[in-house]
Amino acid sequence: MYRIYFIAILLCIASLPSSAQIKEQSVTNSKGCPCGFQSILQGGLLEGMGGSSWNLQTINGAYYKSWFAGIGIGLDYYSMRTIPLFIDARKELFRKKSTPFLYGDAGIHFDWLKKNEKRSWGTSEYNRGFFYDAGAGYKFGFGNRNALLLSAGYTMKTIREERMLDVQCIQAPCNPQKEYFNYTFSRFSFKVGWQFR
């Protein structure tokens, strides 16, 4: 249960840039450096063969001119609820307030299954898997700091399940039987986000 509280607190803290970071950015920009701190908070729809679901993400990092790199964490509810932890890289195609952009994410994710996703028989352990997301979008700039982001892309996550089943036997020793399952979830993602600088 402590893991749930820790993740919720981390998401809340990471989604808002602190006043110290905003002050530092304005000083840096006054010296003529086109760089600073940036946060992105976004959510969207995941669509694949397993149906429709949604996700939430917060990404924090630094930008320089039209480039951005940061670290993100989120919630992914597609088929199995997981927590992706990833590196995000973005490139704006034009140095304007409103511009198209390309993005790419790669990282790992951790299982955080709901009760109805867990097995009613035997026990299962899930190993963290690989996660990636790549696509394109459009940034609608508002003022010098904020922007609305719309994006679409292709994303994939993998997870491995180790299932242990109790075996009834007549003569000892009775070792539990193990089965291994590898899951791959390929989806299209459609996201709406807000960018803070």
ZATI-21222 format. One record per residue (C-alpha): residue number from 1; residue in three letters; chain; x, y, z. Coordinates in nm, 2 decimals. Layout:
% residues N
r seq = NUM | type = ALA | mol = A | px = X | py = Y | pz = Z
...
//
This chain:
% residues 197
r seq = 1 | type = MET | mol = A | px = 0.00 | py = 0.00 | pz = 0.00
r seq = 2 | type = TYR | mol = A | px = 0.29 | py = 0.24 | pz = 0.07
r seq = 3 | type = ARG | mol = A | px = 0.39 | py = 0.20 | pz = -0.29
r seq = 4 | type = ILE | mol = A | px = 0.06 | py = 0.35 | pz = -0.41
r seq = 5 | type = TYR | mol = A | px = 0.10 | py = 0.65 | pz = -0.18
r seq = 6 | type = PHE | mol = A | px = 0.46 | py = 0.71 | pz = -0.29
r seq = 7 | type = ILE | mol = A | px = 0.36 | py = 0.70 | pz = -0.66
r seq = 8 | type = ALA | mol = A | px = 0.07 | py = 0.94 | pz = -0.60
r seq = 9 | type = ILE | mol = A | px = 0.28 | py = 1.19 | pz = -0.42
r seq = 10 | type = LEU | mol = A | px = 0.56 | py = 1.16 | pz = -0.68
r seq = 11 | type = LEU | mol = A | px = 0.31 | py = 1.23 | pz = -0.96
r seq = 12 | type = CYS | mol = A | px = 0.17 | py = 1.54 | pz = -0.78
r seq = 13 | type = ILE | mol = A | px = 0.51 | py = 1.69 | pz = -0.71
r seq = 14 | type = ALA | mol = A | px = 0.66 | py = 1.62 | pz = -1.05
r seq = 15 | type = SER | mol = A | px = 0.37 | py = 1.77 | pz = -1.24
r seq = 16 | type = LEU | mol = A | px = 0.41 | py = 2.12 | pz = -1.11
r seq = 17 | type = PRO | mol = A | px = 0.73 | py = 2.33 | pz = -1.17
r seq = 18 | type = SER | mol = A | px = 0.85 | py = 2.50 | pz = -0.85
r seq = 19 | type = SER | mol = A | px = 0.87 | py = 2.88 | pz = -0.82
r seq = 20 | type = ALA | mol = A | px = 1.25 | py = 2.85 | pz = -0.78
r seq = 21 | type = GLN | mol = A | px = 1.28 | py = 2.68 | pz = -1.11
r seq = 22 | type = ILE | mol = A | px = 1.06 | py = 2.95 | pz = -1.28
r seq = 23 | type = LYS | mol = A | px = 1.27 | py = 3.23 | pz = -1.13
r seq = 24 | type = GLU | mol = A | px = 1.59 | py = 3.06 | pz = -1.24
r seq = 25 | type = GLN | mol = A | px = 1.45 | py = 3.02 | pz = -1.60
r seq = 26 | type = SER | mol = A | px = 1.37 | py = 3.39 | pz = -1.62
r seq = 27 | type = VAL | mol = A | px = 1.72 | py = 3.49 | pz = -1.51
r seq = 28 | type = THR | mol = A | px = 1.88 | py = 3.26 | pz = -1.76
r seq = 29 | type = ASN | mol = A | px = 1.66 | py = 3.38 | pz = -2.04
r seq = 30 | type = SER | mol = A | px = 1.74 | py = 3.74 | pz = -1.96
r seq = 31 | type = LYS | mol = A | px = 2.10 | py = 3.66 | pz = -2.04
r seq = 32 | type = GLY | mol = A | px = 2.00 | py = 3.55 | pz = -2.38
r seq = 33 | type = CYS | mol = A | px = 2.01 | py = 3.17 | pz = -2.34
r seq = 34 | type = PRO | mol = A | px = 1.72 | py = 3.00 | pz = -2.52
r seq = 35 | type = CYS | mol = A | px = 1.71 | py = 2.73 | pz = -2.25
r seq = 36 | type = GLY | mol = A | px = 1.53 | py = 2.64 | pz = -1.92
r seq = 37 | type = PHE | mol = A | px = 1.31 | py = 2.40 | pz = -1.73
r seq = 38 | type = GLN | mol = A | px = 1.00 | py = 2.25 | pz = -1.88
r seq = 39 | type = SER | mol = A | px = 0.71 | py = 2.03 | pz = -1.75
r seq = 40 | type = ILE | mol = A | px = 0.45 | py = 1.85 | pz = -1.95
r seq = 41 | type = LEU | mol = A | px = 0.13 | py = 1.70 | pz = -1.81
r seq = 42 | type = GLN | mol = A | px = -0.07 | py = 1.49 | pz = -2.05
r seq = 43 | type = GLY | mol = A | px = -0.33 | py = 1.22 | pz = -2.08
r seq = 44 | type = GLY | mol = A | px = -0.49 | py = 1.03 | pz = -2.36
r seq = 45 | type = LEU | mol = A | px = -0.65 | py = 0.73 | pz = -2.53
r seq = 46 | type = LEU | mol = A | px = -0.48 | py = 0.40 | pz = -2.61
r seq = 47 | type = GLU | mol = A | px = -0.64 | py = 0.20 | pz = -2.88
r seq = 48 | type = GLY | mol = A | px = -0.53 | py = -0.16 | pz = -2.98
r seq = 49 | type = MET | mol = A | px = -0.65 | py = -0.51 | pz = -3.04
r seq = 50 | type = GLY | mol = A | px = -0.71 | py = -0.54 | pz = -2.66
r seq = 51 | type = GLY | mol = A | px = -0.97 | py = -0.26 | pz = -2.68
r seq = 52 | type = SER | mol = A | px = -0.95 | py = 0.10 | pz = -2.56
r seq = 53 | type = SER | mol = A | px = -0.80 | py = 0.24 | pz = -2.25
r seq = 54 | type = TRP | mol = A | px = -0.63 | py = 0.56 | pz = -2.12
r seq = 55 | type = ASN | mol = A | px = -0.31 | py = 0.68 | pz = -1.97
r seq = 56 | type = LEU | mol = A | px = -0.16 | py = 0.97 | pz = -1.78
r seq = 57 | type = GLN | mol = A | px = 0.20 | py = 1.11 | pz = -1.79
r seq = 58 | type = THR | mol = A | px = 0.41 | py = 1.38 | pz = -1.64
r seq = 59 | type = ILE | mol = A | px = 0.74 | py = 1.47 | pz = -1.79
r seq = 60 | type = ASN | mol = A | px = 1.00 | py = 1.71 | pz = -1.65
r seq = 61 | type = GLY | mol = A | px = 1.33 | py = 1.82 | pz = -1.80
r seq = 62 | type = ALA | mol = A | px = 1.52 | py = 2.09 | pz = -1.98
r seq = 63 | type = TYR | mol = A | px = 1.49 | py = 2.25 | pz = -2.32
r seq = 64 | type = TYR | mol = A | px = 1.75 | py = 2.42 | pz = -2.54
r seq = 65 | type = LYS | mol = A | px = 1.62 | py = 2.60 | pz = -2.85
r seq = 66 | type = SER | mol = A | px = 1.39 | py = 2.36 | pz = -3.02
r seq = 67 | type = TRP | mol = A | px = 1.52 | py = 2.04 | pz = -2.84
r seq = 68 | type = PHE | mol = A | px = 1.38 | py = 1.89 | pz = -2.51
r seq = 69 | type = ALA | mol = A | px = 1.49 | py = 1.60 | pz = -2.30
r seq = 70 | type = GLY | mol = A | px = 1.33 | py = 1.48 | pz = -1.97
r seq = 71 | type = ILE | mol = A | px = 1.23 | py = 1.20 | pz = -1.74
r seq = 72 | type = GLY | mol = A | px = 0.87 | py = 1.09 | pz = -1.73
r seq = 73 | type = ILE | mol = A | px = 0.64 | py = 0.87 | pz = -1.51
r seq = 74 | type = GLY | mol = A | px = 0.28 | py = 0.78 | pz = -1.56
r seq = 75 | type = LEU | mol = A | px = -0.01 | py = 0.54 | pz = -1.54
r seq = 76 | type = ASP | mol = A | px = -0.10 | py = 0.30 | pz = -1.82
r seq = 77 | type = TYR | mol = A | px = -0.43 | py = 0.12 | pz = -1.80
r seq = 78 | type = TYR | mol = A | px = -0.42 | py = -0.08 | pz = -2.12
r seq = 79 | type = SER | mol = A | px = -0.50 | py = -0.45 | pz = -2.05
r seq = 80 | type = MET | mol = A | px = -0.28 | py = -0.45 | pz = -1.73
r seq = 81 | type = ARG | mol = A | px = -0.24 | py = -0.15 | pz = -1.52
r seq = 82 | type = THR | mol = A | px = 0.13 | py = -0.05 | pz = -1.52
r seq = 83 | type = ILE | mol = A | px = 0.36 | py = 0.24 | pz = -1.42
r seq = 84 | type = PRO | mol = A | px = 0.59 | py = 0.35 | pz = -1.70
r seq = 85 | type = LEU | mol = A | px = 0.92 | py = 0.52 | pz = -1.61
r seq = 86 | type = PHE | mol = A | px = 1.09 | py = 0.66 | pz = -1.92
r seq = 87 | type = ILE | mol = A | px = 1.32 | py = 0.91 | pz = -2.09
r seq = 88 | type = ASP | mol = A | px = 1.15 | py = 1.15 | pz = -2.33
r seq = 89 | type = ALA | mol = A | px = 1.31 | py = 1.34 | pz = -2.62
r seq = 90 | type = ARG | mol = A | px = 1.14 | py = 1.60 | pz = -2.84
r seq = 91 | type = LYS | mol = A | px = 1.22 | py = 1.82 | pz = -3.14
r seq = 92 | type = GLU | mol = A | px = 1.01 | py = 2.11 | pz = -3.25
r seq = 93 | type = LEU | mol = A | px = 1.03 | py = 2.15 | pz = -3.62
r seq = 94 | type = PHE | mol = A | px = 1.02 | py = 2.54 | pz = -3.62
r seq = 95 | type = ARG | mol = A | px = 1.12 | py = 2.79 | pz = -3.36
r seq = 96 | type = LYS | mol = A | px = 0.78 | py = 2.94 | pz = -3.33
r seq = 97 | type = LYS | mol = A | px = 0.51 | py = 2.95 | pz = -3.06
r seq = 98 | type = SER | mol = A | px = 0.30 | py = 2.71 | pz = -3.26
r seq = 99 | type = THR | mol = A | px = 0.48 | py = 2.44 | pz = -3.44
r seq = 100 | type = PRO | mol = A | px = 0.47 | py = 2.06 | pz = -3.52
r seq = 101 | type = PHE | mol = A | px = 0.70 | py = 1.84 | pz = -3.32
r seq = 102 | type = LEU | mol = A | px = 0.84 | py = 1.48 | pz = -3.31
r seq = 103 | type = TYR | mol = A | px = 0.88 | py = 1.28 | pz = -2.98
r seq = 104 | type = GLY | mol = A | px = 1.02 | py = 0.95 | pz = -2.86
r seq = 105 | type = ASP | mol = A | px = 1.00 | py = 0.78 | pz = -2.53
r seq = 106 | type = ALA | mol = A | px = 1.18 | py = 0.46 | pz = -2.40
r seq = 107 | type = GLY | mol = A | px = 1.20 | py = 0.30 | pz = -2.06
r seq = 108 | type = ILE | mol = A | px = 1.06 | py = 0.03 | pz = -1.83
r seq = 109 | type = HIS | mol = A | px = 0.73 | py = -0.02 | pz = -1.66
r seq = 110 | type = PHE | mol = A | px = 0.62 | py = -0.18 | pz = -1.33
r seq = 111 | type = ASP | mol = A | px = 0.31 | py = -0.38 | pz = -1.27
r seq = 112 | type = TRP | mol = A | px = 0.04 | py = -0.23 | pz = -1.05
r seq = 113 | type = LEU | mol = A | px = -0.25 | py = -0.47 | pz = -1.11
r seq = 114 | type = LYS | mol = A | px = -0.60 | py = -0.42 | pz = -0.99
r seq = 115 | type = LYS | mol = A | px = -0.78 | py = -0.69 | pz = -0.79
r seq = 116 | type = ASN | mol = A | px = -0.98 | py = -0.81 | pz = -1.09
r seq = 117 | type = GLU | mol = A | px = -0.66 | py = -0.84 | pz = -1.30
r seq = 118 | type = LYS | mol = A | px = -0.50 | py = -1.09 | pz = -1.05
r seq = 119 | type = ARG | mol = A | px = -0.54 | py = -1.46 | pz = -1.08
r seq = 120 | type = SER | mol = A | px = -0.80 | py = -1.63 | pz = -0.85
r seq = 121 | type = TRP | mol = A | px = -0.59 | py = -1.95 | pz = -0.86
r seq = 122 | type = GLY | mol = A | px = -0.22 | py = -2.00 | pz = -0.80
r seq = 123 | type = THR | mol = A | px = 0.02 | py = -1.71 | pz = -0.75
r seq = 124 | type = SER | mol = A | px = 0.18 | py = -1.49 | pz = -1.02
r seq = 125 | type = GLU | mol = A | px = 0.48 | py = -1.26 | pz = -1.02
r seq = 126 | type = TYR | mol = A | px = 0.52 | py = -1.00 | pz = -1.29
r seq = 127 | type = ASN | mol = A | px = 0.86 | py = -0.88 | pz = -1.41
r seq = 128 | type = ARG | mol = A | px = 0.91 | py = -0.52 | pz = -1.52
r seq = 129 | type = GLY | mol = A | px = 0.91 | py = -0.49 | pz = -1.90
r seq = 130 | type = PHE | mol = A | px = 1.02 | py = -0.26 | pz = -2.18
r seq = 131 | type = PHE | mol = A | px = 0.81 | py = 0.04 | pz = -2.29
r seq = 132 | type = TYR | mol = A | px = 0.84 | py = 0.27 | pz = -2.59
r seq = 133 | type = ASP | mol = A | px = 0.63 | py = 0.54 | pz = -2.76
r seq = 134 | type = ALA | mol = A | px = 0.71 | py = 0.74 | pz = -3.07
r seq = 135 | type = GLY | mol = A | px = 0.50 | py = 0.99 | pz = -3.27
r seq = 136 | type = ALA | mol = A | px = 0.43 | py = 1.34 | pz = -3.38
r seq = 137 | type = GLY | mol = A | px = 0.22 | py = 1.63 | pz = -3.27
r seq = 138 | type = TYR | mol = A | px = 0.14 | py = 2.00 | pz = -3.28
r seq = 139 | type = LYS | mol = A | px = 0.21 | py = 2.26 | pz = -3.02
r seq = 140 | type = PHE | mol = A | px = -0.03 | py = 2.56 | pz = -2.98
r seq = 141 | type = GLY | mol = A | px = 0.17 | py = 2.83 | pz = -2.79
r seq = 142 | type = PHE | mol = A | px = 0.01 | py = 3.07 | pz = -2.54
r seq = 143 | type = GLY | mol = A | px = 0.23 | py = 3.35 | pz = -2.43
r seq = 144 | type = ASN | mol = A | px = 0.60 | py = 3.28 | pz = -2.37
r seq = 145 | type = ARG | mol = A | px = 0.56 | py = 2.99 | pz = -2.12
r seq = 146 | type = ASN | mol = A | px = 0.25 | py = 2.77 | pz = -2.18
r seq = 147 | type = ALA | mol = A | px = 0.13 | py = 2.56 | pz = -2.47
r seq = 148 | type = LEU | mol = A | px = -0.14 | py = 2.31 | pz = -2.56
r seq = 149 | type = LEU | mol = A | px = 0.00 | py = 1.98 | pz = -2.71
r seq = 150 | type = LEU | mol = A | px = -0.19 | py = 1.74 | pz = -2.93
r seq = 151 | type = SER | mol = A | px = -0.01 | py = 1.42 | pz = -3.04
r seq = 152 | type = ALA | mol = A | px = -0.06 | py = 1.08 | pz = -3.20
r seq = 153 | type = GLY | mol = A | px = 0.18 | py = 0.79 | pz = -3.20
r seq = 154 | type = TYR | mol = A | px = 0.25 | py = 0.42 | pz = -3.17
r seq = 155 | type = THR | mol = A | px = 0.34 | py = 0.26 | pz = -2.84
r seq = 156 | type = MET | mol = A | px = 0.43 | py = -0.08 | pz = -2.71
r seq = 157 | type = LYS | mol = A | px = 0.48 | py = -0.24 | pz = -2.37
r seq = 158 | type = THR | mol = A | px = 0.59 | py = -0.59 | pz = -2.27
r seq = 159 | type = ILE | mol = A | px = 0.56 | py = -0.78 | pz = -1.95
r seq = 160 | type = ARG | mol = A | px = 0.65 | py = -1.14 | pz = -1.83
r seq = 161 | type = GLU | mol = A | px = 0.44 | py = -1.34 | pz = -1.59
r seq = 162 | type = GLU | mol = A | px = 0.57 | py = -1.63 | pz = -1.38
r seq = 163 | type = ARG | mol = A | px = 0.27 | py = -1.83 | pz = -1.26
r seq = 164 | type = MET | mol = A | px = 0.31 | py = -2.09 | pz = -0.99
r seq = 165 | type = LEU | mol = A | px = 0.05 | py = -2.36 | pz = -0.96
r seq = 166 | type = ASP | mol = A | px = 0.01 | py = -2.61 | pz = -0.67
r seq = 167 | type = VAL | mol = A | px = 0.02 | py = -2.96 | pz = -0.80
r seq = 168 | type = GLN | mol = A | px = -0.16 | py = -3.25 | pz = -0.63
r seq = 169 | type = CYS | mol = A | px = 0.06 | py = -3.55 | pz = -0.61
r seq = 170 | type = ILE | mol = A | px = 0.06 | py = -3.89 | pz = -0.43
r seq = 171 | type = GLN | mol = A | px = 0.43 | py = -3.91 | pz = -0.33
r seq = 172 | type = ALA | mol = A | px = 0.65 | py = -3.64 | pz = -0.19
r seq = 173 | type = PRO | mol = A | px = 0.83 | py = -3.42 | pz = -0.29
r seq = 174 | type = CYS | mol = A | px = 0.56 | py = -3.22 | pz = -0.45
r seq = 175 | type = ASN | mol = A | px = 0.71 | py = -2.92 | pz = -0.63
r seq = 176 | type = PRO | mol = A | px = 0.48 | py = -2.64 | pz = -0.76
r seq = 177 | type = GLN | mol = A | px = 0.46 | py = -2.62 | pz = -1.13
r seq = 178 | type = LYS | mol = A | px = 0.58 | py = -2.30 | pz = -1.30
r seq = 179 | type = GLU | mol = A | px = 0.45 | py = -2.15 | pz = -1.62
r seq = 180 | type = TYR | mol = A | px = 0.58 | py = -1.85 | pz = -1.80
r seq = 181 | type = PHE | mol = A | px = 0.38 | py = -1.61 | pz = -2.02
r seq = 182 | type = ASN | mol = A | px = 0.52 | py = -1.32 | pz = -2.22
r seq = 183 | type = TYR | mol = A | px = 0.28 | py = -1.04 | pz = -2.31
r seq = 184 | type = THR | mol = A | px = 0.33 | py = -0.77 | pz = -2.58
r seq = 185 | type = PHE | mol = A | px = 0.08 | py = -0.49 | pz = -2.60
r seq = 186 | type = SER | mol = A | px = 0.09 | py = -0.28 | pz = -2.92
r seq = 187 | type = ARG | mol = A | px = -0.13 | py = 0.03 | pz = -2.93
r seq = 188 | type = PHE | mol = A | px = -0.19 | py = 0.36 | pz = -3.10
r seq = 189 | type = SER | mol = A | px = -0.19 | py = 0.66 | pz = -2.86
r seq = 190 | type = PHE | mol = A | px = -0.37 | py = 0.99 | pz = -2.89
r seq = 191 | type = LYS | mol = A | px = -0.27 | py = 1.25 | pz = -2.62
r seq = 192 | type = VAL | mol = A | px = -0.37 | py = 1.60 | pz = -2.51
r seq = 193 | type = GLY | mol = A | px = -0.12 | py = 1.78 | pz = -2.29
r seq = 194 | type = TRP | mol = A | px = -0.02 | py = 2.11 | pz = -2.13
r seq = 195 | type = GLN | mol = A | px = 0.34 | py = 2.24 | pz = -2.13
r seq = 196 | type = PHE | mol = A | px = 0.47 | py = 2.47 | pz = -1.86
r seq = 197 | type = ARG | mol = A | px = 0.79 | py = 2.68 | pz = -1.89
//
